[in-house]
């Protein structure tokens, strides 16, 4: 995680760093290079899973909340149906 005042790399920068690593141009013996590469991998995965920008992440989060709410409502309705069916 980036410290306060420290600028995080963008997903495009992370992709370029990963491409350099895939081409074998990075020295894995240097701890600072390993740290930057780990950060690039982390940012690339987050961008892929949650979206590349804040708006895409909000949309993903909202979609997950709607789906979870619908599933809870369905399960609650199903449980209520079977509870009322017994009486």
C-alpha positions in Angstrom: 0.0 0.0 0.0 1.3 3.4 -0.9 2.3 5.7 2.0 0.8 9.2 2.4 2.1 11.6 -0.1 3.5 8.8 -2.3 2.1 8.6 -5.8 0.7 5.2 -6.8 1.4 3.9 -10.3 -1.4 3.8 -12.8 -2.7 0.5 -14.4 -1.0 1.5 -17.7 2.4 2.0 -15.9 1.9 -1.4 -14.1 1.3 -3.1 -17.5 4.4 -1.6 -18.9 6.5 -2.7 -15.9 5.0 -6.2 -16.2 5.8 -6.2 -20.0 9.5 -5.3 -19.1 9.6 -8.2 -16.6 8.1 -10.6 -19.2 10.8 -9.6 -21.6 13.4 -10.4 -19.0 14.8 -6.9 -18.7 14.3 -6.5 -14.9 16.8 -7.6 -12.2 15.0 -9.8 -9.6 18.0 -9.7 -7.3 17.4 -6.0 -6.5 14.8 -5.8 -3.6 13.6 -2.4 -4.8 12.8 -3.9 -8.3 11.0 -6.8 -6.6 8.9 -4.4 -4.6 8.0 -2.3 -7.6 7.2 -5.5 -9.6 4.9 -6.8 -6.7 3.1 -3.4 -6.7 2.7 -3.5 -10.5 1.2 -7.0 -10.3 -1.1 -6.0 -7.5 -2.4 -3.0 -9.4 -2.8 -4.9 -12.6 -4.9 -7.6 -10.8 -7.0 -5.0 -9.1 -7.6 -3.1 -12.3 -8.6 -6.4 -14.0 -10.9 -7.5 -11.3 -12.5 -4.2 -10.1 -12.1 -1.9 -13.1 -9.5 0.5 -14.2 -10.9 3.7 -12.6 -13.0 4.8 -9.6 -16.2 4.9 -11.6 -15.8 1.3 -12.8 -15.1 0.2 -9.2 -18.2 1.9 -7.9 -20.3 0.3 -10.7 -18.8 -3.2 -9.7 -19.5 -2.5 -6.1 -23.1 -1.4 -6.8 -23.7 -4.4 -9.0 -22.5 -6.8 -6.3 -24.7 -5.1 -3.7 -27.8 -5.4 -5.9 -27.1 -9.0 -6.6 -26.5 -9.8 -2.9 -29.7 -7.9 -1.9 -31.7 -9.8 -4.5 -30.4 -13.1 -3.3 -31.2 -12.2 0.3 -34.7 -11.1 -0.7 -35.2 -14.3 -2.6 -34.0 -16.5 0.2 -36.1 -14.6 2.7 -39.2 -15.0 0.6 -38.6 -18.7 0.1 -38.1 -19.2 3.8 -41.2 -17.2 4.6 -43.2 -19.3 2.0 -42.2 -22.6 3.7 -42.8 -21.2 7.2 -46.4 -20.1 6.2 -47.0 -23.4 4.4 -46.6 -25.3 7.6 -49.4 -23.5 9.4 
